[in-house]
Amino acid sequence: MSELTHLELNDRQRELLLRGLRYVRSSRMLEIRETPDKDAEERSNELTEIRHLVAMLEPSA
């Protein structure tokens, strides 16, 4: 997953992506898990990836 892709987004597209990422982050954080040990690490990794994506897309970046 080290392949880079360059996208040119207008402000509206970037905002839609950010809104979607925030929704996915909230959904993943609130998800009820039956087996916390295995899922906790996977969930943590996904949340870290989402944070990185949001940081890349935010206008201040």
PDB file with SEQRES, HELIX, SHEET and CRYST1 records, atoms N, CA, C and O in Angstrom:
SEQRES   1 A   61  MET SER GLU LEU THR HIS LEU GLU LEU ASN ASP ARG GLN          
SEQRES   2 A   61  ARG GLU LEU LEU LEU ARG GLY LEU ARG TYR VAL ARG SER          
SEQRES   3 A   61  SER ARG MET LEU GLU ILE ARG GLU THR PRO ASP LYS ASP          
SEQRES   4 A   61  ALA GLU GLU ARG SER ASN GLU LEU THR GLU ILE ARG HIS          
SEQRES   5 A   61  LEU VAL ALA MET LEU GLU PRO SER ALA                          
HELIX    1 AA1 ASP A   11  LEU A   30  1                                  20    
HELIX    2 AA2 PRO A   36  LEU A   57  1                                  22    
CRYST1    1.000    1.000    1.000  90.00  90.00  90.00 P 1           1          
ATOM      1  N   MET A   1       0.830  -1.193   0.000  1.00  0.00           N  
ATOM      2  CA  MET A   1       0.000   0.000   0.000  1.00  0.00           C  
ATOM      3  C   MET A   1       0.871   1.252   0.000  1.00  0.00           C  
ATOM      4  O   MET A   1       0.460   2.295   0.509  1.00  0.00           O  
ATOM      5  N   SER A   2       2.042   1.154  -0.555  1.00  0.00           N  
ATOM      6  CA  SER A   2       2.935   2.294  -0.596  1.00  0.00           C  
ATOM      7  C   SER A   2       2.820   3.056  -1.911  1.00  0.00           C  
ATOM      8  O   SER A   2       3.560   4.014  -2.133  1.00  0.00           O  
ATOM      9  N   GLU A   3       1.915   2.650  -2.774  1.00  0.00           N  
ATOM     10  CA  GLU A   3       1.726   3.315  -4.054  1.00  0.00           C  
ATOM     11  C   GLU A   3       1.031   4.660  -3.835  1.00  0.00           C  
ATOM     12  O   GLU A   3       0.014   4.734  -3.145  1.00  0.00           O  
ATOM     13  N   LEU A   4       1.577   5.711  -4.419  1.00  0.00           N  
ATOM     14  CA  LEU A   4       1.009   7.041  -4.278  1.00  0.00           C  
ATOM     15  C   LEU A   4       0.166   7.399  -5.494  1.00  0.00           C  
ATOM     16  O   LEU A   4       0.508   7.057  -6.626  1.00  0.00           O  
ATOM     17  N   THR A   5      -0.928   8.086  -5.245  1.00  0.00           N  
ATOM     18  CA  THR A   5      -1.793   8.561  -6.299  1.00  0.00           C  
ATOM     19  C   THR A   5      -2.015  10.046  -6.095  1.00  0.00           C  
ATOM     20  O   THR A   5      -2.332  10.487  -4.990  1.00  0.00           O  
ATOM     21  N   HIS A   6      -1.850  10.810  -7.148  1.00  0.00           N  
ATOM     22  CA  HIS A   6      -2.046  12.252  -7.055  1.00  0.00           C  
ATOM     23  C   HIS A   6      -3.447  12.593  -7.544  1.00  0.00           C  
ATOM     24  O   HIS A   6      -3.834  12.214  -8.650  1.00  0.00           O  
ATOM     25  N   LEU A   7      -4.203  13.305  -6.724  1.00  0.00           N  
ATOM     26  CA  LEU A   7      -5.549  13.738  -7.082  1.00  0.00           C  
ATOM     27  C   LEU A   7      -5.629  15.246  -6.992  1.00  0.00           C  
ATOM     28  O   LEU A   7      -5.084  15.862  -6.075  1.00  0.00           O  
ATOM     29  N   GLU A   8      -6.309  15.823  -7.943  1.00  0.00           N  
ATOM     30  CA  GLU A   8      -6.587  17.253  -7.851  1.00  0.00           C  
ATOM     31  C   GLU A   8      -8.059  17.387  -7.506  1.00  0.00           C  
ATOM     32  O   GLU A   8      -8.929  16.933  -8.248  1.00  0.00           O  
ATOM     33  N   LEU A   9      -8.325  18.015  -6.372  1.00  0.00           N  
ATOM     34  CA  LEU A   9      -9.693  18.154  -5.884  1.00  0.00           C  
ATOM     35  C   LEU A   9     -10.045  19.620  -5.749  1.00  0.00           C  
ATOM     36  O   LEU A   9      -9.216  20.442  -5.357  1.00  0.00           O  
ATOM     37  N   ASN A  10     -11.286  19.936  -6.078  1.00  0.00           N  
ATOM     38  CA  ASN A  10     -11.725  21.293  -5.781  1.00  0.00           C  
ATOM     39  C   ASN A  10     -12.186  21.334  -4.324  1.00  0.00           C  
ATOM     40  O   ASN A  10     -12.238  20.300  -3.659  1.00  0.00           O  
ATOM     41  N   ASP A  11     -12.512  22.500  -3.839  1.00  0.00           N  
ATOM     42  CA  ASP A  11     -12.883  22.649  -2.426  1.00  0.00           C  
ATOM     43  C   ASP A  11     -14.082  21.787  -2.049  1.00  0.00           C  
ATOM     44  O   ASP A  11     -14.104  21.196  -0.969  1.00  0.00           O  
ATOM     45  N   ARG A  12     -15.069  21.710  -2.919  1.00  0.00           N  
ATOM     46  CA  ARG A  12     -16.272  20.919  -2.631  1.00  0.00           C  
ATOM     47  C   ARG A  12     -15.945  19.430  -2.536  1.00  0.00           C  
ATOM     48  O   ARG A  12     -16.423  18.749  -1.629  1.00  0.00           O  
ATOM     49  N   GLN A  13     -15.143  18.925  -3.455  1.00  0.00           N  
ATOM     50  CA  GLN A  13     -14.764  17.512  -3.427  1.00  0.00           C  
ATOM     51  C   GLN A  13     -13.965  17.184  -2.175  1.00  0.00           C  
ATOM     52  O   GLN A  13     -14.186  16.154  -1.538  1.00  0.00           O  
ATOM     53  N   ARG A  14     -13.045  18.059  -1.830  1.00  0.00           N  
ATOM     54  CA  ARG A  14     -12.243  17.838  -0.624  1.00  0.00           C  
ATOM     55  C   ARG A  14     -13.129  17.818   0.618  1.00  0.00           C  
ATOM     56  O   ARG A  14     -12.951  16.974   1.497  1.00  0.00           O  
ATOM     57  N   GLU A  15     -14.082  18.744   0.692  1.00  0.00           N  
ATOM     58  CA  GLU A  15     -14.981  18.786   1.844  1.00  0.00           C  
ATOM     59  C   GLU A  15     -15.855  17.538   1.925  1.00  0.00           C  
ATOM     60  O   GLU A  15     -16.112  17.031   3.016  1.00  0.00           O  
ATOM     61  N   LEU A  16     -16.312  17.041   0.777  1.00  0.00           N  
ATOM     62  CA  LEU A  16     -17.097  15.797   0.772  1.00  0.00           C  
ATOM     63  C   LEU A  16     -16.272  14.617   1.271  1.00  0.00           C  
ATOM     64  O   LEU A  16     -16.763  13.795   2.044  1.00  0.00           O  
ATOM     65  N   LEU A  17     -15.021  14.533   0.831  1.00  0.00           N  
ATOM     66  CA  LEU A  17     -14.151  13.462   1.315  1.00  0.00           C  
ATOM     67  C   LEU A  17     -13.898  13.570   2.810  1.00  0.00           C  
ATOM     68  O   LEU A  17     -13.922  12.567   3.522  1.00  0.00           O  
ATOM     69  N   LEU A  18     -13.656  14.784   3.285  1.00  0.00           N  
ATOM     70  CA  LEU A  18     -13.432  14.981   4.717  1.00  0.00           C  
ATOM     71  C   LEU A  18     -14.661  14.593   5.525  1.00  0.00           C  
ATOM     72  O   LEU A  18     -14.545  13.958   6.573  1.00  0.00           O  
ATOM     73  N   ARG A  19     -15.830  14.970   5.044  1.00  0.00           N  
ATOM     74  CA  ARG A  19     -17.069  14.620   5.744  1.00  0.00           C  
ATOM     75  C   ARG A  19     -17.242  13.107   5.792  1.00  0.00           C  
ATOM     76  O   ARG A  19     -17.630  12.554   6.821  1.00  0.00           O  
ATOM     77  N   GLY A  20     -16.954  12.440   4.680  1.00  0.00           N  
ATOM     78  CA  GLY A  20     -17.044  10.979   4.642  1.00  0.00           C  
ATOM     79  C   GLY A  20     -16.053  10.320   5.579  1.00  0.00           C  
ATOM     80  O   GLY A  20     -16.394   9.356   6.265  1.00  0.00           O  
ATOM     81  N   LEU A  21     -14.825  10.830   5.618  1.00  0.00           N  
ATOM     82  CA  LEU A  21     -13.817  10.270   6.526  1.00  0.00           C  
ATOM     83  C   LEU A  21     -14.220  10.463   7.981  1.00  0.00           C  
ATOM     84  O   LEU A  21     -14.022   9.572   8.806  1.00  0.00           O  
ATOM     85  N   ARG A  22     -14.777  11.611   8.292  1.00  0.00           N  
ATOM     86  CA  ARG A  22     -15.231  11.851   9.675  1.00  0.00           C  
ATOM     87  C   ARG A  22     -16.359  10.898  10.046  1.00  0.00           C  
ATOM     88  O   ARG A  22     -16.414  10.406  11.173  1.00  0.00           O  
ATOM     89  N   TYR A  23     -17.260  10.636   9.102  1.00  0.00           N  
ATOM     90  CA  TYR A  23     -18.359   9.707   9.349  1.00  0.00           C  
ATOM     91  C   TYR A  23     -17.816   8.295   9.594  1.00  0.00           C  
ATOM     92  O   TYR A  23     -18.237   7.618  10.531  1.00  0.00           O  
ATOM     93  N   VAL A  24     -16.889   7.863   8.755  1.00  0.00           N  
ATOM     94  CA  VAL A  24     -16.298   6.531   8.907  1.00  0.00           C  
ATOM     95  C   VAL A  24     -15.558   6.438  10.238  1.00  0.00           C  
ATOM     96  O   VAL A  24     -15.661   5.430  10.938  1.00  0.00           O  
ATOM     97  N   ARG A  25     -14.811   7.489  10.590  1.00  0.00           N  
ATOM     98  CA  ARG A  25     -14.086   7.495  11.862  1.00  0.00           C  
ATOM     99  C   ARG A  25     -15.053   7.361  13.031  1.00  0.00           C  
ATOM    100  O   ARG A  25     -14.830   6.554  13.933  1.00  0.00           O  
ATOM    101  N   SER A  26     -16.130   8.150  13.020  1.00  0.00           N  
ATOM    102  CA  SER A  26     -17.114   8.079  14.107  1.00  0.00           C  
ATOM    103  C   SER A  26     -17.771   6.711  14.178  1.00  0.00           C  
ATOM    104  O   SER A  26     -17.956   6.153  15.259  1.00  0.00           O  
ATOM    105  N   SER A  27     -18.119   6.179  13.023  1.00  0.00           N  
ATOM    106  CA  SER A  27     -18.751   4.869  12.973  1.00  0.00           C  
ATOM    107  C   SER A  27     -17.832   3.795  13.536  1.00  0.00           C  
ATOM    108  O   SER A  27     -18.262   2.939  14.309  1.00  0.00           O  
ATOM    109  N   ARG A  28     -16.571   3.847  13.146  1.00  0.00           N  
ATOM    110  CA  ARG A  28     -15.589   2.841  13.608  1.00  0.00           C  
ATOM    111  C   ARG A  28     -15.326   2.969  15.108  1.00  0.00           C  
ATOM    112  O   ARG A  28     -15.144   1.965  15.796  1.00  0.00           O  
ATOM    113  N   MET A  29     -15.308   4.199  15.611  1.00  0.00           N  
ATOM    114  CA  MET A  29     -15.053   4.408  17.034  1.00  0.00           C  
ATOM    115  C   MET A  29     -16.217   3.904  17.886  1.00  0.00           C  
ATOM    116  O   MET A  29     -16.013   3.424  19.001  1.00  0.00           O  
ATOM    117  N   LEU A  30     -17.432   4.014  17.361  1.00  0.00           N  
ATOM    118  CA  LEU A  30     -18.620   3.634  18.130  1.00  0.00           C  
ATOM    119  C   LEU A  30     -19.058   2.187  17.897  1.00  0.00           C  
ATOM    120  O   LEU A  30     -20.015   1.723  18.516  1.00  0.00           O  
ATOM    121  N   GLU A  31     -18.379   1.491  17.031  1.00  0.00           N  
ATOM    122  CA  GLU A  31     -18.735   0.120  16.697  1.00  0.00           C  
ATOM    123  C   GLU A  31     -18.647  -0.788  17.922  1.00  0.00           C  
ATOM    124  O   GLU A  31     -17.685  -0.729  18.688  1.00  0.00           O  
ATOM    125  N   ILE A  32     -19.659  -1.622  18.090  1.00  0.00           N  
ATOM    126  CA  ILE A  32     -19.670  -2.588  19.200  1.00  0.00           C  
ATOM    127  C   ILE A  32     -18.908  -3.826  18.752  1.00  0.00           C  
ATOM    128  O   ILE A  32     -19.177  -4.392  17.692  1.00  0.00           O  
ATOM    129  N   ARG A  33     -17.957  -4.232  19.575  1.00  0.00           N  
ATOM    130  CA  ARG A  33     -17.102  -5.366  19.217  1.00  0.00           C  
ATOM    131  C   ARG A  33     -17.270  -6.503  20.220  1.00  0.00           C  
ATOM    132  O   ARG A  33     -17.353  -6.283  21.429  1.00  0.00           O  
ATOM    133  N   GLU A  34     -17.316  -7.720  19.689  1.00  0.00           N  
ATOM    134  CA  GLU A  34     -17.437  -8.903  20.530  1.00  0.00           C  
ATOM    135  C   GLU A  34     -16.068  -9.398  20.996  1.00  0.00           C  
ATOM    136  O   GLU A  34     -15.938  -9.873  22.124  1.00  0.00           O  
ATOM    137  N   THR A  35     -15.050  -9.295  20.146  1.00  0.00           N  
ATOM    138  CA  THR A  35     -13.704  -9.758  20.477  1.00  0.00           C  
ATOM    139  C   THR A  35     -12.749  -8.560  20.465  1.00  0.00           C  
ATOM    140  O   THR A  35     -12.166  -8.242  19.429  1.00  0.00           O  
ATOM    141  N   PRO A  36     -12.595  -7.918  21.582  1.00  0.00           N  
ATOM    142  CA  PRO A  36     -11.830  -6.666  21.630  1.00  0.00           C  
ATOM    143  C   PRO A  36     -10.332  -6.803  21.366  1.00  0.00           C  
ATOM    144  O   PRO A  36      -9.726  -5.857  20.864  1.00  0.00           O  
ATOM    145  N   ASP A  37      -9.717  -7.927  21.678  1.00  0.00           N  
ATOM    146  CA  ASP A  37      -8.266  -8.047  21.511  1.00  0.00           C  
ATOM    147  C   ASP A  37      -7.824  -7.913  20.055  1.00  0.00           C  
ATOM    148  O   ASP A  37      -6.992  -7.064  19.733  1.00  0.00           O  
ATOM    149  N   LYS A  38      -8.372  -8.738  19.188  1.00  0.00           N  
ATOM    150  CA  LYS A  38      -7.987  -8.730  17.784  1.00  0.00           C  
ATOM    151  C   LYS A  38      -8.471  -7.461  17.092  1.00  0.00           C  
ATOM    152  O   LYS A  38      -7.719  -6.832  16.347  1.00  0.00           O  
ATOM    153  N   ASP A  39      -9.706  -7.090  17.331  1.00  0.00           N  
ATOM    154  CA  ASP A  39     -10.295  -5.934  16.662  1.00  0.00           C  
ATOM    155  C   ASP A  39      -9.711  -4.609  17.136  1.00  0.00           C  
ATOM    156  O   ASP A  39      -9.689  -3.641  16.377  1.00  0.00           O  
ATOM    157  N   ALA A  40      -9.245  -4.552  18.363  1.00  0.00           N  
ATOM    158  CA  ALA A  40      -8.726  -3.292  18.903  1.00  0.00           C  
ATOM    159  C   ALA A  40      -7.522  -2.808  18.108  1.00  0.00           C  
ATOM    160  O   ALA A  40      -7.420  -1.618  17.809  1.00  0.00           O  
ATOM    161  N   GLU A  41      -6.623  -3.698  17.768  1.00  0.00           N  
ATOM    162  CA  GLU A  41      -5.440  -3.301  17.002  1.00  0.00           C  
ATOM    163  C   GLU A  41      -5.820  -2.880  15.581  1.00  0.00           C  
ATOM    164  O   GLU A  41      -5.326  -1.876  15.068  1.00  0.00           O  
ATOM    165  N   GLU A  42      -6.692  -3.649  14.961  1.00  0.00           N  
ATOM    166  CA  GLU A  42      -7.146  -3.320  13.607  1.00  0.00           C  
ATOM    167  C   GLU A  42      -7.872  -1.970  13.606  1.00  0.00           C  
ATOM    168  O   GLU A  42      -7.640  -1.128  12.739  1.00  0.00           O  
ATOM    169  N   ARG A  43      -8.745  -1.781  14.582  1.00  0.00           N  
ATOM    170  CA  ARG A  43      -9.491  -0.524  14.707  1.00  0.00           C  
ATOM    171  C   ARG A  43      -8.539   0.646  14.922  1.00  0.00           C  
ATOM    172  O   ARG A  43      -8.709   1.702  14.311  1.00  0.00           O  
ATOM    173  N   SER A  44      -7.559   0.475  15.764  1.00  0.00           N  
ATOM    174  CA  SER A  44      -6.574   1.516  16.028  1.00  0.00           C  
ATOM    175  C   SER A  44      -5.794   1.873  14.765  1.00  0.00           C  
ATOM    176  O   SER A  44      -5.557   3.049  14.490  1.00  0.00           O  
ATOM    177  N   ASN A  45      -5.399   0.865  14.004  1.00  0.00           N  
ATOM    178  CA  ASN A  45      -4.687   1.101  12.751  1.00  0.00           C  
ATOM    179  C   ASN A  45      -5.553   1.862  11.747  1.00  0.00           C  
ATOM    180  O   ASN A  45      -5.077   2.782  11.082  1.00  0.00           O  
ATOM    181  N   GLU A  46      -6.815   1.478  11.643  1.00  0.00           N  
ATOM    182  CA  GLU A  46      -7.728   2.161  10.729  1.00  0.00           C  
ATOM    183  C   GLU A  46      -7.932   3.613  11.143  1.00  0.00           C  
ATOM    184  O   GLU A  46      -7.944   4.504  10.293  1.00  0.00           O  
ATOM    185  N   LEU A  47      -8.089   3.857  12.429  1.00  0.00           N  
ATOM    186  CA  LEU A  47      -8.284   5.224  12.911  1.00  0.00           C  
ATOM    187  C   LEU A  47      -7.047   6.078  12.659  1.00  0.00           C  
ATOM    188  O   LEU A  47      -7.161   7.265  12.355  1.00  0.00           O  
ATOM    189  N   THR A  48      -5.881   5.485  12.783  1.00  0.00           N  
ATOM    190  CA  THR A  48      -4.632   6.205  12.488  1.00  0.00           C  
ATOM    191  C   THR A  48      -4.570   6.562  11.011  1.00  0.00           C  
ATOM    192  O   THR A  48      -4.198   7.681  10.658  1.00  0.00           O  
ATOM    193  N   GLU A  49      -4.933   5.618  10.144  1.00  0.00           N  
ATOM    194  CA  GLU A  49      -4.935   5.894   8.711  1.00  0.00           C  
ATOM    195  C   GLU A  49      -5.918   7.011   8.372  1.00  0.00           C  
ATOM    196  O   GLU A  49      -5.615   7.881   7.555  1.00  0.00           O  
ATOM    197  N   ILE A  50      -7.080   6.989   8.989  1.00  0.00           N  
ATOM    198  CA  ILE A  50      -8.078   8.028   8.746  1.00  0.00           C  
ATOM    199  C   ILE A  50      -7.554   9.381   9.201  1.00  0.00           C  
ATOM    200  O   ILE A  50      -7.737  10.382   8.508  1.00  0.00           O  
ATOM    201  N   ARG A  51      -6.906   9.422  10.357  1.00  0.00           N  
ATOM    202  CA  ARG A  51      -6.329  10.688  10.836  1.00  0.00           C  
ATOM    203  C   ARG A  51      -5.302  11.238   9.852  1.00  0.00           C  
ATOM    204  O   ARG A  51      -5.256  12.444   9.609  1.00  0.00           O  
ATOM    205  N   HIS A  52      -4.486  10.368   9.292  1.00  0.00           N  
ATOM    206  CA  HIS A  52      -3.483  10.804   8.314  1.00  0.00           C  
ATOM    207  C   HIS A  52      -4.147  11.347   7.043  1.00  0.00           C  
ATOM    208  O   HIS A  52      -3.724  12.366   6.498  1.00  0.00           O  
ATOM    209  N   LEU A  53      -5.186  10.655   6.585  1.00  0.00           N  
ATOM    210  CA  LEU A  53      -5.898  11.118   5.396  1.00  0.00           C  
ATOM    211  C   LEU A  53      -6.555  12.474   5.630  1.00  0.00           C  
ATOM    212  O   LEU A  53      -6.494  13.356   4.773  1.00  0.00           O  
ATOM    213  N   VAL A  54      -7.178  12.636   6.781  1.00  0.00           N  
ATOM    214  CA  VAL A  54      -7.819  13.919   7.107  1.00  0.00           C  
ATOM    215  C   VAL A  54      -6.780  15.018   7.153  1.00  0.00           C  
ATOM    216  O   VAL A  54      -7.013  16.115   6.645  1.00  0.00           O  
ATOM    217  N   ALA A  55      -5.643  14.741   7.750  1.00  0.00           N  
ATOM    218  CA  ALA A  55      -4.571  15.746   7.841  1.00  0.00           C  
ATOM    219  C   ALA A  55      -4.080  16.141   6.445  1.00  0.00           C  
ATOM    220  O   ALA A  55      -3.763  17.307   6.208  1.00  0.00           O  
ATOM    221  N   MET A  56      -4.017  15.186   5.528  1.00  0.00           N  
ATOM    222  CA  MET A  56      -3.568  15.492   4.173  1.00  0.00           C  
ATOM    223  C   MET A  56      -4.581  16.337   3.425  1.00  0.00           C  
ATOM    224  O   MET A  56      -4.202  17.154   2.585  1.00  0.00           O  
ATOM    225  N   LEU A  57      -5.869  16.154   3.715  1.00  0.00           N  
ATOM    226  CA  LEU A  57      -6.922  16.839   2.969  1.00  0.00           C  
ATOM    227  C   LEU A  57      -7.330  18.186   3.555  1.00  0.00           C  
ATOM    228  O   LEU A  57      -7.896  19.019   2.846  1.00  0.00           O  
ATOM    229  N   GLU A  58      -7.057  18.408   4.818  1.00  0.00           N  
ATOM    230  CA  GLU A  58      -7.495  19.656   5.431  1.00  0.00           C  
ATOM    231  C   GLU A  58      -6.745  20.841   4.815  1.00  0.00           C  
ATOM    232  O   GLU A  58      -5.557  20.738   4.508  1.00  0.00           O  
ATOM    233  N   PRO A  59      -7.442  21.963   4.636  1.00  0.00           N  
ATOM    234  CA  PRO A  59      -6.849  23.134   3.974  1.00  0.00           C  
ATOM    235  C   PRO A  59      -5.590  23.658   4.649  1.00  0.00           C  
ATOM    236  O   PRO A  59      -4.720  24.208   3.972  1.00  0.00           O  
ATOM    237  N   SER A  60      -5.468  23.506   5.952  1.00  0.00           N  
ATOM    238  CA  SER A  60      -4.305  24.031   6.670  1.00  0.00           C  
ATOM    239  C   SER A  60      -3.047  23.214   6.428  1.00  0.00           C  
ATOM    240  O   SER A  60      -1.948  23.656   6.764  1.00  0.00           O  
ATOM    241  N   ALA A  61      -3.195  22.015   5.846  1.00  0.00           N  
ATOM    242  CA  ALA A  61      -2.047  21.123   5.621  1.00  0.00           C  
ATOM    243  C   ALA A  61      -1.170  21.617   4.485  1.00  0.00           C  
ATOM    244  O   ALA A  61      -0.163  20.986   4.164  1.00  0.00           O  
TER     245      ALA A  61                                                      
END                                                                             
